[in-house]
Amino acid sequence: MKLATLRTPGTGSTFAAVIHGETAHELSGFSDVGAFLAADEQTRAEAVAAADPTASLRAPSAGIPVADADFATLLSSPEKVFCIGLNYRNHILETGQQLPEYPTVFTKFARSLTGPMDPIDVPPEDHRLDWEGELAIVIGRAGRRIPEADAAGHIAGYTVANDVSMRGWQGRTTEWLAGKCWEASTPVGPYLVSAEEFPDAARISTRVNGETVQEDSTADLVFGPARLVAYLSTMVTLVPGDLILTGTPAGVALGRRNEQGRHPWLTSGDVLETGIDGLGTQRNRIR
């Protein structure tokens, strides 16, 4: 199953939708995918059945062509947003560090998230804007101290994210939060794809102005989704709609130098594209 959160034209409101082919159909009564996941199983099943154009009486015109859809952030108000640092083997080697024994964990806030096609601002306080394409886990069933063997049953699916970072603020201290939680800086979406439809080793890539700057396989993760769900749920109960960004591959601007010997930070006018096979592609203009 493939889900999205879309904006209603001219209103500012949003709604959850299920994708059938190239058409999005509203899941009636749900403001976003997070609200849909928080509902009980029967309510969700009824909403999905009612939105199925092949099984209901709805007219074909009720669907919205995906090409015309205005995608909002997949989850507008998750209770928790966890992020994992240094979780791709290639990226860890890029930084000159050893493979970690435990995940590096930091957090974001709901206000840090933005839509997968929305612009991202270079803040006046920090021009060192960096890209970090990531696979994100979306929790579908609540749990505390979830065994790793049972973790898959708590995952609703996966989506694309980019942990756009303000490296100047991040580097002010050894704690990363100050560079990671800026408002409307982390695009999430366009789709939530259920776990059974997502491959174990998917290609993840990031492009800046059409140039590929990151490319890897999600199989390169040191701590995979099941391990992360088990680890994080040890500390706190995970609930439907919680988001876990799993870390970024090698190739970030912090690890690069251009012809002038400078880091190629994102600047106004750049186009940032982040894609994962089977999950879709984001496209964010920097302004």
Salt bridges, closest charged atoms under 4 A:
ASP70 OD1 - ARG7 NH1 2.93
GLU79 OE2 - LYS80 NZ 2.50
GLU94 OE1 - HIS91 ND1 2.65
ASP118 OD2 - ARG7 NH2 2.60
ASP121 OD1 - ARG287 NE 2.45
ASP126 OD1 - ARG128 NH1 3.95
ASP130 OD2 - ARG167 NE 2.79
GLU132 OE2 - ARG167 NH2 3.39
GLU132 OE2 - LYS180 NZ 2.54
ASP163 OD1 - LYS108 NZ 2.68
ASP163 OD2 - LYS180 NZ 2.86
GLU183 OE2 - ARG111 NH1 3.50
GLU215 OE2 - ARG203 NE 2.47
ASP242 OD2 - LYS80 NZ 2.86
GLU273 OE1 - ARG207 NE 3.49
GLU273 OE2 - ARG283 NE 3.95
